[in-house]
Amino acid sequence: MSAIRRLYVRKKEGFRQGEESLTKELREVLGDRISSSAIYHRYDVDGLTDEDYEKAVATVFSEPPVDATQTELPTGDLVMAVEFLPGQYDQRADSAEQCLAIVTGKDGARVRCALVYTFEGKFIPGDREKILKFLVNPVESREASLEEAKTLDLPIDDPKAVPVVAGVRDLDDAGIDKMIQGMGLAMSHGDLAMIRDYFRDEEKRDPTVTEIRVLDTYWSDHCRHTTFSTKLTDIGVEEGKYSAPISEALKEYTDTRIHLYGKDTTRPVTLMDMATAAVKALRKEGKLSNLDESEEINACTIKVKIDTVNGTEDWLLLFKNETHNHPTEIEPFGGAATCLGGCIRDPLSGRSYVYQAMRVTGAGDPRTPLSETLPGKLPQRKITTEAAKGYSSYGNQIGLATGEVKEYYHPGFVAKRMEIGAVVAAAPADHVIRLTPTPGDVVILVGGRTGRDGMGGATGSSKELNTESIETCGAEVQKGNPLTERKIQCLFRRGEVTRLIKRCNDFGAGGVSVAVGELTDGLDINLDKVPKKYEGLDGTELAISESQERMAVVVRKEDADQFIRFAAEENLEATIIADVTDTKRLVMKWRGDTIVDISRAFLDTNGAQQVKEAYIAKPDEAGYFHQADVKDIKQTWLSAMADLNNCSQQGLSERFDSTVGAGTVLMPFGGKYQKTPTDGMVAKFPVRKGQTNSASFMAHGFDPALATWSPFHGAAYAVLLSVARLVALGADWRKAYLTLQEYFEKLTDKTSWGKPAAALLGAFHMQKSLGLGAIGGKDSMSGTFNDIHVPPTLVSFAIAPGKASEAVSQELKKAGDVLVLFGQPKEENGMPNLDVFKAHADFLYKEVEAGHIAAMKAVEHGGVAVTAAKMAFGNKLGITFGENLPLSKYFSNFYGAIIVETTPELAETFAKQPHTKILGTVGGDSMSLFGETIALDDLLASFEGTLDPIFPRRAKNIEKEAPVLPESSPIPQFYVHTNLPKPRVFIPTMPGNNCEV
């Protein structure tokens, strides 16, 4: 075995922006005591010859034009190193090993990586610890030794046999509580009592540790929505000024249940039933006819027809939203990265190709000084910036266009971050075959290997956080491997592959136990066949460890070899790990022992039925939609543009690739100057040949302040705003479908239970009134940190198929055009007049089809003035407003209203519509309102300045000498006086590339 070599790599002068940024951030902690920082990538390498190592230094480990290398330990006033925890996936080391195999033509080289930091300054005792706390997140990393490595082998203990948990059958109530606490289980007292009774009365034995862990995972809130399935025996509504629509919606829901299930139904009232009742009712009425239903529940799916070079084809349009709130809170980079990875896997398991993503997040104020960080918490700035890096890193590497990025700020999100990914996917309908597995079929695991990282991901995300969470949740968060998931995307895009698949499920939280366990009733799983990242994993770890880039597919036994060959063509491992049986039992074997043997009937109980009451508190009678008191127009406008939830997020958005795949129709920021935020995202369907005019339109709606005032109204307006933005993008809103994201505090009493109940009733009412169904959703109910709670969140996503040629961008187009406001009247109870909205939306789509609309934008938080200014920024075209609207309404929230740009002639026609007013005329370089003129540049500066310190839009303009590069020597020319063969095919190999060439 060759000796271990150590190499340090640092960026050359002129390429050290990361070091400058680190120094700036550490000055917030240490003040002027720190003067400079240096960052070195450290590589420990073995398995290479001297010749191969020398070659690799300049080809694998460094780029000579921008990197300097050295072998001696860097020096400084302070020197420290940081490395990933053992078992965490290290993409840099993995990629280096793959590149070494290519460069040397041999396998066997091993690489371990770390970051070495040196600091110069006048430090005092305690500074080293402060810096280390800033650099090290104990969930994922630790301080590394500066000593030379003696071995690159990971310490491996031979795993012991899985033990039986003795005495479970004899547990009393106190014993149940003690066991839950002792094993750190997420299940309830009632769940464990059911397990006790099942093993005592049916199995007549005590369970193994693996069986307890599998049931804890399988029945977790994350996997089985246990909170949403809790029986609500009573729902009360407190009387108040704004309570009437809540009571009416509750009655409407009760009547709908009778319509669906009959008057004497025993079906319990649950949050899940509230979330799905509207869709069931609309289906019963003959609506939602394009909904594609099957036993596989991978993602929301609708049937569409798209135009291709071969004519009109039947396709499936899939969409899905997913959260990774818990993992992103404790390990922002990995949590956000795997949020997108997990979101992609759901429609991918439906055999579709994911082609566009939307990111919606919630955070505390990232400008909060680091010194004000709560104990047990990471700084908000670190969470939001690292999460952005993680999500964008995964998306950019897998090659997925991110069409919209929006972050909401609210003090409640300090309790736990909100990290939502939403994706859009599509596939030809004839690529998707769905069949029921039958005995004799086999289950193939395809994709990444299993490791200890990811243990407890499902149960951990179902718990609230406390001050110890950062220290104790390390194994729950995985590092994603987007390149492996990209390979699965390529594999599943091939029709000859997907037609072999009878059923598919993605691996996520819960690992083998859930991904394979959900496929069919009877399964015999051989855990010894599960590919491992390293040795030493025991049966329990193999059964429940999460993995981000794996799929479980059911194929006929005779098709298994062919499927495995197809996987190998994409450089993917594929292994048969289970057989489908007729036993209706989930059986897992490890090293010859049966460590899980549970009946399907018991698994499918999903644990003990929880019973609660809900009480919906009245909204504050001061109201939310009050008229703004405008005393100084200029100051009010400038302040509104700088508001944390109004200001530009371009610096954040530009970290994400919005055009990869060449399907993006509207850029995230429109206009000549790319300053107008787009109301959503539009992308063409990912056809393999030729062009198409068929596109998907997607938008979202949410206001955390409104939801805090009234979860019912907040959810209702979230739905309305998502649909209004869809209209503003040029879509036919009547073809829209919805999917919802619910995120609430830990529910501890009937008032807290009333918050999600109110929100779901608000969404239910809007679905019924608009005739649009939420055919999917995701709930997360653990948004609590000590006594801090997330705002009662319901985010609505709306999607519709349409034509790319009809997409409307939001920036103003032409001087002389006129702006028309399609208003949205509200009732005294705070609810929107939906008859007016529907009439406006229908009218506007007809005008879109006729080509009469230059720009549209749904009125946002901050009102008409803020929204119009955003429209003006893209092409720097000002507006002279008339006085058809009271001054106070320009700065009041006006959700459901839409501002439209059109010609002066058409504006007169538009203004004849009910609740419609001409706002003003486009032109000039300023905004004029009630006699006050404000330069567009002043408003733009206010708009862009708020988040620039957190997400800078451009590099600092620092005067520096350009580095002197050595002159290159002329390359001598050689002439060969003979005929040489010429290559006919050039095949470039680019490891790590995120797209096909």
N, C-alpha and C positions, 0 to 999 in steps of 0.2 A: 504494500500500500504506500502510495506517495505521501510525502510530508504535507501537513496543512500549511497553506500559504495565506498570508493576510495582506489585503490591499485596501488603501484608503483613497477615495475619489472625491475631489472637490471641484466645484465649478470655477472656471477661470474668471479673472476680473472682467467685469462687464456683463456677467451672466449670474450675478449673485443676488437677484431680487429676493429670493427666499430668505437669505441671511439678513437683508435689510428689513424685511417685514418682521422677522423674528425679533430683531433688536428693538424695533418700534413697539411691539406688543409687550416685551419684557420690561420696557421702560414704564409701562403702566403699573407694573408690580414693584420694580426696584428703583424707579426714578432715574436720576442721572448717574447712579453708581455703575451702570453698565454702559460701556462705550461701543462695543462691537461683538458680533457673533460670527462663528464659522460652522458650517455643516459639512460633514464628511459621510459618505456612504462607505461602510466597512463591509468587505467581503472576506469570509473565511472559506477557502476552497481546498478540496482534496480530490484525488482520483485523476489528476492530470500529469502528464509528462512535462518536463521543463519547456520543451518546444511548444507544446499545446498551450501551456500557461502563458508564455510570452505572446503568442498569437492572440489569446483571449483578452489580454489586458487592453489592447487597443481596438478590439472588435466587439467584445461582449460587455466588459465592465466599464468601459469609458468611451467617450467620443473625443478624440484628440483635439479637434478644433475648439471645443468648449470645456473640456475637463482636464484637470491636472491630477496626476496619480503620485502616490508615495507609499512606502512600506513601513516607515517609522510612525510611532504614535504621535499624533498632533499635540502641540503644546499650547498652553494658555493659562490665564490666571485661575480659571476653573475648567476642568475637563470631565465630561461624563458621557456615557453611552446608554442607548435605549434600544431594546429589542422586543419583538413580539413574545408573548407567553408561549411556552412549549405547547405544540398542538394547534396553535392558530395558523391558518393558511397565510403564507407569505408569497404574494404574487411575484415580487421581485426575485426572490430566490428560485421560485418555480420557473419563471421565464428564463433566468440565467442558465439553469440546468438544461432546459430545452435548447437554448441557443448554443451551449457548449456541445451538445450532442450533434448539432448540425455542423458547427465549425470543425469539430475534431473527427466526426464520423463514428464516434464511439459513445456508448452509454456508460454510466457509472460515476461520472463526476458529481460531487455534492457541493452545495453552496449554502452557507448560513449568512444572513445579513443583519446589520445593525446600523443605527445612526450614531455617529460620534459628534458631540457638540463641544466647541471650545469658546470661552467667553473672556473678553478683556474688560477690566474695570477695577474700581476700588470697592471691593465687596466687604461686607461685614458678616459676622456669624449669623447663620440662619438664611443667608441669601441662596446658598446651594440648595437647601431644602425647598425654598420657594420656587426656584427654577425647575427643580426636579418635579415638583407637584404640577407645574404648568406643562411640562413635557410629557409626563407619564399619566395615562389613563389606566388605572389598575385593572380595568375590565379586559384590556387587550394587550397591555405591554408592561414591562418592568425595566428597572435599571440593569444594564448589562455590565459584566466584568470588563475591565480594560486589560486584563492579563491575556497572554497568548492562549489560544484554544488548544487543548490536548486531544480532544476528540470531537467529531461532529455527530456522533451517535446520540440519539435521544435515549434517556434512561427508560428501560422497559421492564416492567414487572410482569411475571407470568400471571394472567388473570385467574382468580380463584373461581371455583364452581359457584353458580348462582344459588344463594341460600334460600331456604324456606323461612317465611316469617312465622315463627311458632306462636301459637296462642291467639291467632286472629279470630278463630271461631268462638273463643270464650271471652272476647272483649266486652266490658260493660261501657257505659257512657263515658266515664272518666278515662278508661283505657283507650277509647276511640280518640278522644281529644289529645291525649298524651302521644299517641302514635302519629296523628296528623302533625303535631308540633315537632316531634322527634325526627320524622322523615322529611319534614319540610314540604308536605303535600299541599296542593292547591285545592283538592276536593273538599266538599263540605262534610259535616258530621253525618248528615243523612246518607251521603254517598258511601262512606266507609261502613256505615251500619248495613247498607244493602249488600256490600261486598262480604261482610261478615256472615250475613244470613245466607247468601248464595253459596259460599264455600262450605258452610256448615250443613245446609239442607240439601244441596244438589250435588256438589263435588265431593262432599264428605272428606275434605282434607284442608290443610292450611295453604294459602297461596304462596308463590315464590315472590321474591323481591321484584322480579321482572313483571309479574302479573300486576302487582300493585302499581308500579310505575307506568305500565302500559295503560291501565284503567285511568290513572290520574291524568295522563296525557290525552287519551281518547275522549274523556268526558270533560276536558278543560273548557273554560269559557271560549278560549281562542278557537278550538276545534269544533265544539258542539253548541256554541251560543247558549250556554246554560242560563245566563242572565236573561236573555231575550226569550227563553222558553219557560221562565218562571210564571206560575199561575198567579194572576192578579184577581183577588176575590172581591175587591171593591176599588172603584176609581171615583174619587170625589173632586169637585171643582169649587174653589173658593169664589164667592160672588164678588164682583168688582166691575169697574167701568169698562174694562176690556175683556171680561170673562165670557160674555154671551157667545161669541163665535166658538170658544172652546167647548162650552156645553152643547152647542148645536152640532159640532163635529163629533163629540162623543155619542150623541143620539144617532147621528148619521152612521157612525161605525156600528153601533148596536143593531140598527135596522139592517145594515148590510150583512151582518153575521146571520140574522134570521133568514135573509134572502139566500145566503150561501149554504148554510148548514141546517136550516129549519129552526122552528121556535123552541123545540125541546132538546136542542143539541147539548151534549155533555162536553163538547170541545172547549177547553179552557180559554179564557181571555189572557193573552200574553202580548208582550211587546212584538214578538215575531208575527203574531196574527195581525196586529195593527199594521205592521210593515208590509204585509203581503195581501191584505184583504182587498185593497183597491184594485190590484192587478187581477185577482180572482173574479171580482165583480165585473170589471171591464171585459174580461175574457168571456164571462157568461152572457154579456150583452152583445157579443159578436165583434168586439173591438180587439185591437192588438193582433190582427190577423197574421202579421208577418213574424210573430214570435216563434222561435224554433225551440221546441221542448223535447227533452230526452231524459233518460235515467242518469246520464252523465251530467253533473252540474259543475262544469269547469269555469264557465264565464257566461255573462249575458250574451245571448245569440239571437240575431234576427236574420230573416231571409231577405236578400236583395237581388236585384238584377242590375248588372253593370255592362257597359259597352266595352267591347274588346275588338281586336283586329279580326276575330272570328265571329263577330256579331254579338248579340246579347247573350250573356251567360248567367246562370244561377250561381250565386255566391252566398257565403255566410259572413255576416259582419258581427264580430265579437268585441266586447268591451268589458273592462273590469277595473274596479278600484280596490286598493289594498292599503292598510296602514302598517307601519312599523314604529309605533310610538314608543313603546317600552325599550326596544333595543337601540333606537336612535338617541333616546335620552341618556343612556348609560355609555354607549359607544357610538358617537355620531357618524363617523365615516362608514363603518361596517353596517350599522343599522339602516342608514339611508340607502346604501348601495344595495343591500339585500331586500329593501322595500321594493325597489324597482325590479330586482331579479325575481322576487316572489310574485310580483304583479304580472310580469311577463309570462311566468310559467303557467299561470291559470289558463289563459286562452291558448298558449302553446300546447298544453295538454289536450286541448280541443282540436289539435292538428291544424292550427291556423298560424299565419305569419304576422307577428306584431310589428307595426310600422310607424306608430306615433305614440308619444307619451305626454302626459300632463302632470305637473307636480304642484300640489297645493299643500302648504305647510302652515303651522302655527307656532309662534315663539313669544317669549317675553321680550322686552326691549333690549336689543343687542347692544345698545349704547350704554347700558348699565356698567358702571365701573367694576373692575374685577374684584375690588375690595368689598363690594356689596353682595358677592356671591353667597348664597345660602349654604350652611354646612351640609355636606352630603350631596352637593350638586356641582356639576360642571358650570362654568360661566356661560351665560346665554350667548355671548359672542362666539365662544369656542364651539358650542353646540351647533349654532346656525351656520357658521362658516365651514366647519368640518363636515356637517351633513350635506351641504351643497357640494363639497368636493367628492364625497362618497357617491351621491346619486349621479352627479355628472360624470364621474369616472366610470361607473358601471355603464351608463347609457352611451357615453362616447366610445367605450371599448367594444360594446356589443354592436354598435352601429345603429342606434335607435334615435330618431329625431325627437327632440323634446319641443313640442309646439308652444307650450305655455308654462311659465313658472310664476307662481304667486305665493307670497308669504304674508300671513295675517299676524298682527301683533296685538297681544292682550296679556295683561298681568297674570291671568289664570293659567296661561300656557307655561308659566314657570313651574307649575305642579308637574307637568309632563308635556314634553313637546308633541306636537301633531305632525306626523310625516305621512302624507298620502301620495301614492302613485296611482295614476289612472292611465290605462293603455287602450289602444284601439288595434284590432287585428282583423284579418280577413283570410278566407280560403275559398277556392272553388268548391261548390257543394259536393261534387263527385269525388273529392279527396277524402271526405269524412264518412267512414263506415262505423256505425254503432251497433254492436251485437252483444247479447248477453253471454258472459263467460259460461262455459260448460265443463263438467269434470273431464280431465284429460288435458285441458289447456294449460299453458305455462305462463308464469309471470317473469318478465325480463326487466332487470334493472339496467338502465342505460344512462351514462353520464359520469358525474363525479364520484369520488370515493368518500367513505364515511370516516369521520374523525371524532375526537372527543369534544371539539368545539361545536356548539349547537345543542349541548345537553340542556334540557329544561326550557327550551325556547317557547314551547306552547304554554306550559304551566307558568313560566316566569312572566309572560306577557299578560297573564290573567290576574296578576297580583298588583296591588298598589305599591308605590315606592315609599321608602323611608330613608333615613340618613345613612343606613348601612348598605343600601342597595349597590352603590358604586363598588364597594369592597367585596360584595358577595355574589354578584351576578355574572362573573367573568365568563363562565363556560356557555352562557346562554346566547351569546352573540357571535355569529359566524362572519368570517371574511368571505365575500363572494368571489367567484371566479367567472367573470363574464365571458371569457373566451370559450370555456366549456359550454356555457349556455348558448353561445353563438353557434357552436357546432350542432347542438340539438335543433336549433332553429333551421339550420341548413338541411339537416336530416329530415325533419318533419315537413319541409317545404316540398318534398318529393312525393308525388302521388303514389308511386309504386311502393313506397315505404308505408305511408299512412293507411293505404288500403289493406295492409296486413294486420292492422291494429283493431282488435275487437273492442277494447276499452282501455282507457289511459287515465292515470292520475299523477299529479305532480308531487314531488317530495317537498315538504315544507316543514313547519313545526310538527313534531311528532314522529318524523322519520319513517322507518319501515312500518312501525305499528299502525300508523294512520294511512300513509300513502298506499301501502299494499293491503292493509286491513280493510280499507273501504271498497276495494275493487269488486268483491263478490262475497257471498255468504260463507263458503267453505274454502279454507286455505291451509296449506301445509308449507311453512316457510323454513328454509334452511339458512340460518344466520351465518353458518360457516362459509357460505357462498358469497356473502356480501363483500365486495371489494373494500379494503381498508387503506387509509392513508399511511398507517403504521401499525405495528403489532402492539399487543397489550390491551386491546379493547375487550371488555367482558360482554356477556350476552345481553345484559341490560342496556349497555351503551350502544351496542349494535342495533338494538330494537327501537330505541327512542331518539337517538341523536339526529338532529336536524341536518339536512344537507340542501344546499341551495341549487345545485345544478344537476338534478337527477330526475328521471321519469320512471314510473312503473307502468309497463304495458302488458296487456294480456294478448297473446297470440295463440293460434292453434299450434300444437306441438310440432306438426310437420312444417310449419312456417318459421320456426324459431331460428334455424341455421341461416336461412336467407336474411332474416331481420338482423342477425348478428353480423353478417357479412356487409350489409348496407351500413350499419353503424361503424364498422371498421373503415369503410371508405371515407367517412367523415372524421376519422381518427378518434372515435369514441369507444370506450369500453362498454360492452353489453354482456350481461351474465344472467343465466337462468337462476333465480333464487327461490322460486315457489311453484307449487302445483295447485291447480284448482281441484277441489274435492267436492264430494256430495255430502259431507258430514255436517255442514252448517256450524263449523267450529273454527276458531282462529287458533292455529297451532304453530308454535315456534320451537325449533330445535337448535341446540348449540352444543357442539362437542359431544354429540350422541345423547344428550339429555334433553327431555322435553321441558322447557322452562316457561312456556305459555300454553295453556289449553283451556280456552274459555268458549262458552256457547255464544253463537251469534245473537240469539234472543236476549241474552243478558247484556251483551255489548250494546245492543240497539236500544236498551232502555234509556241510555244516556244519563244514568244516575238517578238520584232521588229527585222527585218533583218538588221544586221549591215553591213556597206559597208566601205571597206578600200582598200589601195594600199600597195604593198610590193616591197621593193627594196633590192636586195641581194648584199651587198658590196663585193668587191673582197677580197680574202684572202691576207694577208700580203705576199709580194713577196719574203721576206727573207725565206719563207718556214718553214716547220715543220720537215720534214724528212731529215734534214741535217746530214752529217757525223760527228761523235764525234771527237773532237781533243784530242787525248790521249797522254799526255806527260809523265805521271807517271802511269804505269799500276796498281800498287798496290793501290795508293791513289785513282785513278779513280774508281777502283772496290769497295773498301771499302766505298767510298762516295755513289756510286750507290746503294749498298745494304742498306745503312742507309737512303736513300731518303724516304721521308714521304709516297710516293705512291708506294714504292717498299718493304718497311720494313715488318717484320713479324707482323701479327695481331693475333697471337695465343692467347695472353692474352685476347683479345676481344672475339675471337671465342669460347674460352673455357667457357665462361659464359652461353653458349647455349647448350642444350642437343641435341646431334646429333644422338643418337642411340635409343631413346625411340620408341617403336613399333616394334623393331627387324627387320626392313626392310632395314636399311642402308647397302649399298654394299661397298661404299668407305668412309673411315673416312675423316674428313676435312683436316687432316694432316697425310701424309703417311710415311711409313718406320718404322724401328725398333725404331727410336728415335722420331717418329711423328713430323717431322720438315718440310716436303715438302708440301706446300699448294696444295690441289687438285684443278683441273681446273673447277670444277662444283660439281654436286651432282648426285648420282645414288641411286635409291631405288627400291626394289621389289614391285610389285603391292600388295595391302593389301587384299589378299585372306583370307577368314574366316577359311578354313580348309586346312590342308596339306601344301605343299610347292609349289612354282612356280619359274621358271627361267625367267619369264617375268619381265621387269624392265623399269623404265622411266629414261632418261638421260636429265639433264638440265644444261645449262651454260649461262653466260651473257657476254656482251662486252660494254666497255665505257672507254674513256680517256678524262677527263675534259680539259686538256691542248690542245689536238688536236681539240676538239670541239670549244674551245675559238678561236683558229686560224682560223678554217673554220667549221662552223656548217654542211656544206654539207659533207666534207671529214670526219668529226668526226662521223656523223651518218653512213656513208658508212662503215667505219672501225669498228664501234660498231657492225654492223651486221656481218661483216666478222670475227671479233674476237670471237663473240658468237658461230658462226658455227665452227670456227677452234678449239675452246675449246671442242665443242661437238665431233669433230673428235678425239681429243686427249684423250677423255674419252672412246673411243672405239665404238661410235655410228655410225650408217649408216646415214650420213648427208642428204641423199636424202629423208629420211622419216621425216625430221625435219619440224617443224612449228615454227613461230615466234610470239612474242607479244612485243610491244614497250612501253616505258615509256618516255613521253615528259615532259620537265620541263623548262620553260623559264621565262624571266623577264616580268613585266607588259608591254604590248605592247602599245606604245604611239605615234609612228610615223612610216612611211613606212620602215625605216631602221630596226627598232626593229621587225616589222612584217616580214621582210626579213629573220630573223634568223630561226624561226620555218619553214618557207617555204623552206629555203635551206636544213635544216635537213631532212624534210620529202621527198624532192626530192632525197636526198642522199640515204635514206632508200628505196624509190620507185625504184630507179635504181638498187640497190642490189637485191631486191626481184625479179624483172624482170629478171636480169642477172643470178641469182642462181636458179630461178624456185621455190623459197620458199616464202610462204605467211605469212604476219603478220596478223593473224586472230583475234587479239585483241590488246588493247592498253589503255592507260590512259594518260590524259593530265592535266597539272597544269600550269597555266599561271600567277602566282602572285609572282614570285621570285624576288621581289624588296624591298629594304629597303632604303628609302631616295634616295641617288645617287649610291647605290651599287646594282649590279645585279648578279644573279646566272649565272654560265656558261651556254651557250646554250646546253641543255642536251637532248640527246636521248640515252637511255639505251636499248639495244636489249637483249631479252631473247630468247633462242633457246631451244626447247625440242623435243625429239624423243623417240619413244618406241624402245626397244631392248631386248637383253638377258643379264641377270646379269653375266653369265659366260664369256661374251665378254668384260666386263668392264676392262679398263686399268688404272692403277694408275700411278702417275707421278714420283715417286721416283726411282732412279737408283737401279738396283737389283743385279748386279753381276760384280765383278772385271774381267777384260778381255773382257767385251762387248765393242761394238763400238757405238759411237754416230753419227747419220747422220742428217744433216740439210736439211729438205725439204723447200727450200727457197720460198720467195714470191716477185717476181719482181714487180717493180712499173713503171708506165708510167711517162713521163716527167711532166704530169699534176698532179702528186701525187696520181693517182688512181691505185688500184691493178690490176694485170693481172689475171682475174678470170678464164680464160681457164687453166692456170697453176694450180691455186688452186683446181679447180674441178678435174683435172687429179690426183693431189696428194691425194686429199681426197678419191677418188675412189680407188686408189692403196692401200692406208693405210688401208681402211676398209677390203679389200680382205686379207691383211696380218694379220689383227686382227682375221678374221674368221679362218685363217690357224694357228693361235697361234704363229706367228713369231715375235711378238713385246712384249718386256719386259716392256717398259715404253715409254710414250709420254707426251710432254708438249708443248702447244702453246706458242710461243715467246711473252713475255709481255713487258710492259713499262720498259725501261732500257736495252732491247736488249738481245742478245744471252748469254752474259756473266752472266747477272743477272738471266736469266731463267735457265741456266745450273747449276748455284750454288744452286738455290732452289731445283733442282732435286737431287743434291748431298747431301743435308743436311739430308734427311730422313733416310738414312742408313750410312751416313758419309763415302761415297765412293767418292774419288777425281776423277779428270779428268786431263789427259795430252792432251792438245789441239795441233793439227797440225797447219799448216800455210796455209790451203786451203782458208781461209777467211781473208781479210784485217783486220788489227787490229781495225781500226775505226768502222767497221761493228759489232764488238762484243758488242759495247756500244751504238748502234743506234737502234731506234725503227724499228721493223721489223714485223709489224702485218700481220698475215696470214701465217707466217712461223711456222713450227712445228719441234721440236727436238725429234728424235726417238732413242731409245736404242734397239739394236738387236745384234745377234752374228756376229763375224768377217766375216764369210762366207756370211751371208745374207746382211751384210753391203755393200759388193762389188756389189751385185745385186741391192740393193736399190740405190746406187750411180749412177747407169746407167740411172735413171730417170732424165728428164730435170730439171735444176735449183736445183740440189741436190748435196751436198758436204759432205764428211766425215769430222766430226769435231774433233774427238779425241777418246781416249781410256779410259775406266773406270778403276779406281784402285788407291790405295794409300789413304793418308789422307790429300792431298793438291791439289791445283789447279795450273796447270802450263800452262802459256800462253806467247808465244814469249819470252821464257827465264826467265820470272818472275814466281817465285813459292810463293804461298800464302797458309798458313795453313788454312784448312777448318774451324777450330775453330775460327780463326781471322775473317773470313768472316761471320761466324755464329754470333759471338759476335756483329759485326756491324749491322747485319740483325735484331737481336733481341733487341738491346739496345734502339732504337729510341722511341718506344711507351711503353716501360716498366714502365716509371713513371706514365703513364696514365692508362694503362691496365696491371698491373703486372701479370707475369706468375706464380709467386710463392710468398708465404708469406716471410716476412723478417726473416732472421736468427738472431733472438734476443735471447741472452742468458738470460734465465729466469728460476727461480726455478719452478719445476712442483708443482702444487697445491697439498697439502696434503689432501687426501680424507679420511673421517672417515671410520673406519673399520666396516664391517657389522657383525651383530650378527648371529650366526648360527640359522637356522630355525629349530625349533623342529619338529620332525616327529611324526605323529599321525597314529595309526593303528585302522581301523574300522573292527570289527569282524562280519560283516554282508555283504550281497550282496547289491551293489549299482547299479542303472541303469547307463549305459555308453552312452554318447552322440553318435549319429550316424552321425550327420551333424554339422559341425562347420561353422558358417557364420560370418566372421569378418566384422565389420563396421568401415570404416576409412574415416571420413569426410575430404574433401580436397584432397583426393588422386586423382592423375591425370590419372590413367589408371585402366582398369578392371583387377581384380586379375586373 
